[in-house]
Amino acid sequence: MISHISLKAAAKVNLYLEITGNRPDGYHDLVMVLQSIDLCDRVDIRKTIRKIGTDKIQVTCTNPEVPCDRTNLAYKAAALMQSAYPEIGGLEIAIDKQIPMGAGLAGGSANAAAVLVGIDRLWELGLTQSQLCDFAAQLGSDIPFCVTGGTALATGRGEILSPLPDLTDLVLVICKPRQIAIATAWAYQTFRSQNLLATSKVKEQNLSSQMVTAIASGGESAPNKIGRLLYNDLERVVLPEYPAIADLKNKLLDQECLGAMMSGSGSTVFAIAADLDRAHQIAEAVKTDALDVWVTKSLSSSIFEA
């Protein structure tokens, strides 16, 4: 039985995010199309020598702004597995952080998913992907997707997943303003408090179905179709509050990309490019000292060995 595992945990972008209802539990009913991208954290998980009565979880991270206490999602994932499987002893989790915080890229959720998958493999628990997703759903709405990855339609509060055909050749330019981090809870709460659901722009358009059809169509025309159908309800909250993000989106749209949109609750804005050469040209055109920029491609999975 191995004592250590190193996993890559992929970020995600929302190609589509529609809020369709308010839930009594404080969450929202959503329709989302999610995509894994090759911007990844590395998560190292190591068993520690077990002493009687000690099942210590230790989390370290290369980014000093990431909390390494019980509030960390990776810590919570380890604690959840310990509670379900008493044979799991102490463990050390080391996160090499490449996915920015407060970016709408699910970096913390990806780390938690890697911990669930890593513990399953280290302790040879033999869990199915469905069982891992059940654990993931207890921790957060987008963690089940971070377990499965690829391309998926997400409904409910984001935890009900339907796989879609893989988008293996989608090229994206990811842009994150360094000084802006947005809390997901704030974005959704503000959407609700402003009663924006009552003025939905897409409720009667079946736009989500069009996006799914575009993905399923495949072929060279798929990125063009997807770029035209990008939609994110949370832009209605975030862009008026953060003009710099609106300006960044407009700057990307000026670069002859196939489409541009904020991911999740922001602050990341991404553009779909026709190919890698064009992506690098776009990245160079928008790059500033206040902006982190990555050229990425879509992935067909989200957790894989480093």
C-alpha positions as MATLAB code, in Angstrom:
seq = 'MISHISLKAAAKVNLYLEITGNRPDGYHDLVMVLQSIDLCDRVDIRKTIRKIGTDKIQVTCTNPEVPCDRTNLAYKAAALMQSAYPEIGGLEIAIDKQIPMGAGLAGGSANAAAVLVGIDRLWELGLTQSQLCDFAAQLGSDIPFCVTGGTALATGRGEILSPLPDLTDLVLVICKPRQIAIATAWAYQTFRSQNLLATSKVKEQNLSSQMVTAIASGGESAPNKIGRLLYNDLERVVLPEYPAIADLKNKLLDQECLGAMMSGSGSTVFAIAADLDRAHQIAEAVKTDALDVWVTKSLSSSIFEA';
ca = [
       0.000    0.000    0.000;
       1.471    3.368   -1.017;
       2.038    6.122    1.550;
       2.103    9.166   -0.728;
       0.306   10.429   -3.815;
       0.688   13.557   -5.957;
      -2.294   14.741   -7.970;
      -3.014   17.612  -10.338;
      -6.319   19.385   -9.626;
      -7.740   21.315  -12.572;
      -9.537   24.653  -12.503;
     -12.904   25.065  -14.197;
     -14.675   27.770  -16.124;
     -18.398   28.280  -16.564;
     -19.347   28.361  -20.223;
     -22.912   29.005  -19.089;
     -24.464   30.036  -15.761;
     -28.180   30.702  -15.425;
     -29.951   31.187  -12.098;
     -33.434   29.692  -12.434;
     -34.811   29.867   -8.892;
     -34.316   30.692   -5.214;
     -34.097   27.699   -2.897;
     -35.327   27.670    0.708;
     -31.916   26.374    1.864;
     -30.305   29.652    0.790;
     -28.797   28.210   -2.388;
     -30.097   28.825   -5.913;
     -31.374   26.537   -8.627;
     -28.876   26.688  -11.450;
     -28.273   25.546  -14.997;
     -24.549   25.583  -15.768;
     -22.173   24.221  -18.346;
     -18.796   23.562  -16.728;
     -15.435   22.910  -18.357;
     -12.124   21.719  -16.882;
      -9.018   23.600  -18.047;
      -5.303   22.848  -17.790;
      -4.568   25.465  -15.136;
      -3.860   23.177  -12.203;
      -2.822   23.066   -8.561;
      -0.625   20.222   -7.369;
      -1.892   18.432   -4.258;
       0.484   16.095   -2.410;
      -1.082   13.802    0.183;
       1.045   11.792    2.582;
       0.103    9.366    5.319;
       1.645   10.147    8.679;
       2.740    7.557   11.225;
      -0.357    6.816   13.248;
      -0.227    7.191   16.984;
      -3.020    6.095   19.274;
      -5.650    8.815   19.569;
      -4.118   11.124   16.985;
      -5.571   11.583   13.511;
      -4.030   14.949   12.795;
      -4.628   16.696    9.486;
      -1.944   19.150    8.441;
      -2.399   21.452    5.438;
       0.341   23.622    3.940;
       0.180   25.849    0.871;
       2.653   27.785   -1.239;
       0.278   30.771   -1.285;
       0.417   32.455    2.147;
      -3.053   33.953    1.613;
      -4.666   30.510    1.615;
      -5.907   29.563    5.107;
      -4.490   26.203    6.194;
      -6.819   25.654    9.152;
     -10.173   23.892    9.456;
     -11.785   26.404    7.083;
      -9.728   25.104    4.164;
     -11.817   22.923    1.849;
      -8.993   20.399    1.499;
      -8.914   20.082    5.292;
     -12.695   19.666    5.373;
     -12.487   16.934    2.719;
      -9.902   15.026    4.757;
     -11.936   15.405    7.966;
     -15.073   14.156    6.204;
     -13.272   11.045    4.980;
     -11.762   10.435    8.418;
     -15.222   10.551    9.982;
     -16.575    8.050    7.443;
     -13.577    5.697    7.530;
     -12.036    5.363   11.007;
      -9.076    3.420    9.607;
      -7.780    6.630    8.021;
      -5.089    8.057   10.249;
      -3.292   11.362   10.135;
      -2.250   12.900    6.869;
      -0.300   15.807    5.469;
      -1.672   17.797    2.540;
       0.669   20.112    0.637;
      -0.875   22.402   -1.993;
       1.239   24.005   -4.707;
      -1.139   26.818   -5.624;
      -1.332   27.931   -9.242;
      -5.097   28.587   -9.487;
      -5.752   32.094   -8.144;
      -8.048   32.718   -5.190;
     -11.363   34.554   -5.463;
     -11.307   33.997   -9.189;
     -14.410   31.942  -10.006;
     -12.162   29.068  -11.104;
     -13.011   26.638   -8.269;
      -9.432   26.360   -7.002;
     -10.422   25.472   -3.441;
     -13.031   23.031   -4.686;
     -10.475   21.380   -6.975;
      -8.139   20.899   -4.008;
     -10.935   19.292   -1.980;
     -11.764   16.977   -4.885;
      -8.108   15.940   -5.134;
      -8.068   15.105   -1.429;
     -11.169   12.905   -1.776;
      -9.688   11.079   -4.761;
      -6.246   10.845   -3.161;
      -7.529    9.384    0.102;
      -9.588    6.832   -1.821;
      -6.457    5.712   -3.668;
      -4.044    5.876   -0.724;
      -6.229    3.810    1.575;
      -7.570    1.634   -1.272;
     -11.171    2.315   -0.246;
     -12.506    1.254   -3.641;
     -15.043    4.061   -3.890;
     -16.928    4.613   -7.131;
     -16.968    8.037   -8.754;
     -20.622    8.341   -7.726;
     -19.713    7.691   -4.083;
     -16.907   10.249   -4.238;
     -19.372   12.760   -5.678;
     -21.758   12.094   -2.781;
     -18.982   13.054   -0.360;
     -18.104   16.039   -2.538;
     -21.690   17.329   -2.500;
     -21.540   17.515    1.308;
     -18.645   19.956    1.033;
     -19.755   22.316   -1.740;
     -21.886   22.646   -4.847;
     -19.119   22.569   -7.448;
     -16.892   19.939   -5.816;
     -18.712   16.994   -7.476;
     -17.793   18.456  -10.863;
     -14.202   18.884   -9.710;
     -14.171   15.133   -8.996;
     -15.480   14.162  -12.431;
     -14.225   17.008  -14.643;
     -14.378   17.260  -18.404;
     -17.461   18.950  -19.848;
     -20.755   18.717  -17.980;
     -24.225   20.158  -17.548;
     -24.817   20.963  -13.873;
     -28.266   21.503  -12.373;
     -29.815   21.623   -8.913;
     -27.486   23.814   -6.874;
     -24.696   22.626   -9.163;
     -24.219   19.134   -7.766;
     -26.405   17.203  -10.257;
     -24.144   16.429  -13.199;
     -24.861   15.189  -16.701;
     -21.710   14.538  -18.756;
     -21.455   16.202  -22.150;
     -19.179   15.297  -25.078;
     -15.607   16.292  -24.286;
     -14.383   19.616  -25.635;
     -10.782   18.578  -26.108;
      -9.593   21.388  -28.371;
     -11.123   24.485  -26.797;
      -8.454   27.187  -26.381;
      -8.975   29.871  -23.753;
      -7.232   32.988  -22.506;
      -7.749   33.315  -18.751;
      -7.397   36.800  -17.206;
      -7.443   37.486  -13.462;
      -7.143   41.037  -12.064;
      -4.614   40.734   -9.240;
      -6.267   43.198   -6.891;
      -9.846   41.933   -7.227;
     -11.203   38.870   -5.427;
     -14.946   38.277   -5.284;
     -16.781   36.173   -2.705;
     -19.191   33.737   -4.342;
     -21.681   34.109   -1.488;
     -21.776   37.896   -1.970;
     -22.513   37.569   -5.689;
     -25.421   35.172   -5.222;
     -26.841   37.028   -2.221;
     -26.732   40.313   -4.122;
     -28.438   38.702   -7.118;
     -31.232   37.586   -4.792;
     -31.503   40.858   -2.870;
     -31.823   42.818   -6.121;
     -34.562   40.413   -7.283;
     -32.804   39.959  -10.605;
     -34.502   36.612  -11.135;
     -37.694   38.521  -11.980;
     -35.976   40.253  -14.897;
     -34.176   37.255  -16.394;
     -32.909   37.939  -19.902;
     -32.785   34.323  -21.026;
     -35.618   32.544  -19.207;
     -37.734   32.036  -22.331;
     -34.894   31.590  -24.813;
     -33.787   28.004  -24.045;
     -30.240   29.307  -24.313;
     -28.857   26.465  -22.200;
     -30.282   23.912  -24.652;
     -28.627   25.773  -27.506;
     -25.293   25.613  -25.665;
     -25.635   21.866  -25.075;
     -26.490   21.374  -28.760;
     -23.458   23.418  -29.801;
     -21.168   21.281  -27.648;
     -22.724   18.058  -28.925;
     -22.314   19.173  -32.548;
     -18.527   18.984  -32.218;
     -16.286   19.670  -35.161;
     -14.319   22.769  -36.060;
     -17.368   25.035  -35.819;
     -18.113   24.167  -32.168;
     -15.854   26.857  -30.571;
     -17.530   29.545  -32.717;
     -20.988   28.380  -31.695;
     -20.021   28.137  -28.026;
     -18.446   31.593  -28.085;
     -21.704   33.144  -29.301;
     -23.748   31.427  -26.590;
     -21.655   32.278  -23.506;
     -23.883   33.528  -20.687;
     -23.458   34.272  -16.983;
     -26.266   35.692  -14.824;
     -23.777   36.815  -12.178;
     -22.325   39.360  -14.603;
     -25.519   41.343  -13.913;
     -24.325   41.782  -10.319;
     -20.549   41.889  -10.647;
     -19.943   44.063  -13.717;
     -21.825   47.130  -12.388;
     -20.009   46.814   -9.047;
     -16.568   46.223  -10.571;
     -16.119   48.382  -13.702;
     -12.571   47.063  -14.148;
     -13.980   43.605  -14.839;
     -16.451   45.014  -17.362;
     -13.587   46.896  -19.031;
     -11.504   43.710  -19.162;
     -14.322   41.803  -20.830;
     -14.733   44.561  -23.436;
     -10.991   44.608  -24.047;
     -11.031   40.862  -24.745;
     -14.020   41.230  -27.081;
     -12.042   43.850  -29.007;
      -9.329   41.265  -29.739;
     -11.288   39.244  -32.303;
     -11.893   36.376  -29.916;
     -14.798   33.977  -30.428;
     -16.467   35.155  -27.224;
     -15.614   36.431  -23.743;
     -17.275   36.134  -20.344;
     -16.699   36.233  -16.608;
     -16.298   32.777  -15.052;
     -18.503   31.926  -12.085;
     -18.717   34.820   -9.651;
     -15.503   36.354  -11.023;
     -13.129   38.016  -10.940;
     -11.672   35.974  -13.799;
     -12.724   36.817  -17.348;
     -11.903   34.391  -20.155;
     -11.920   34.520  -23.926;
     -12.278   31.653  -26.378;
      -9.685   31.823  -29.132;
      -9.714   30.270  -32.580;
      -6.364   28.532  -31.975;
      -3.250   28.662  -29.809;
      -1.501   31.264  -31.948;
      -4.458   33.616  -31.702;
      -4.716   32.929  -27.958;
      -1.116   34.011  -27.400;
      -1.740   37.153  -29.467;
      -4.788   37.998  -27.342;
      -2.864   37.334  -24.131;
      -0.065   39.642  -25.234;
      -2.512   42.372  -26.219;
      -4.346   42.488  -22.877;
      -1.449   41.763  -20.509;
      -0.709   44.436  -17.882;
       1.143   44.588  -14.570;
      -2.228   44.375  -12.800;
      -3.384   41.267  -14.643;
      -2.410   37.604  -14.504;
      -2.942   35.919  -17.875;
      -2.800   32.251  -18.867;
      -3.327   30.498  -22.194;
      -5.081   27.217  -21.462;
      -6.841   24.328  -23.164;
      -9.852   22.285  -22.164;
      -9.372   18.956  -20.386;
     -11.451   15.773  -20.424;
     -10.804   15.100  -16.709;
     -10.000   17.155  -13.629;
      -7.975   14.999  -11.217;
      -4.941   13.111  -12.513;
      -1.562   11.967  -11.252;
       1.137   14.615  -11.275;
];
